Amino acid sequence: MAQKSETSTVRIRTEFIKLDSLLKFAGLCDTGGFAKELVQQGAVKVNGEVCTMRGKKIRSGDTVSVDKFTVKVESES
């Protein structure tokens, strides 16, 4: 049985948001420490590729996935 995934959209006002900040902002984790752990463990994908850089700049058009949750990033401007 296929796992059902949830997709949401996050709008940012700036040119980019750092990966660990996005994970907190989007509600995918509660704390910065947990965000750091998720990224370091290779549990986070950016645009389909595993990303282990928690400071990676996420821009409008990027997608970030953790487990069955996917967040699409859009610019608010």
N, C-alpha and C positions, 0 to 999 in steps of 0.2 A: 504494500500500500504506500502510495506516495505521500510524503510529508507536505502538509498544507503550509504555504508561506504567507506571511503578512507583509504588505508593502505600504509604506507611508511616505509622505513628502515633507521635507523640512525646508523652510525658506530662510535664507541668510541675507543679512543686510550688507555684509562686508564682501571683499573680493574672494576671501577663502576663510575656512575654519579649520583648526587643527583636528586631526582624527580623534584624539582622546576627548576633546571638548565636544565634538559632534556626538560621540557616543552618549555623553551625559545629557546634552541638549535634547537629543532625540528620545531620551528615556530608555535607551538600550542597557544602561547600567546606572547604578545609584551614585557611585563615587568615582573620583578620578583614579584612585588606587585600583579599583576593579577594572576600569577602562584600560589602565596600564597593563594589568595582568592579562586581560583578554587579547590585547594586541601582541604582547610578548609571547604568548602561547600559540600564536598563529591562528586564533579563532576568528579573526576579522578579515574580510575580503573587501578590497576596493576595486570596483569595476571588474569583478570576477577573479582578481588575483589576490592571493594571500599577502597581507601587508603587516610587517612587524615594526614599522616606524610610527610611533604614536604621535609624533609631531608632523606627520605628512599633511600637506596642505590639500584640503578637500575643497573643490570649486563647484560652481553651478554645472550641472550635467553629470556629475559623478554619482555612483551608487555605492553604498556601504552595506555589507551584509554581515550579520552575526547570527549563527544558527539558522533558524527559519525566518528571521526578520530582515527585511531589506528597507533601506532608507534612500530615497532619491533626493538629491540636493538641488534646489532651484534658487535663483537669485530673486530677491524681492524687488530690485530696482527695475 
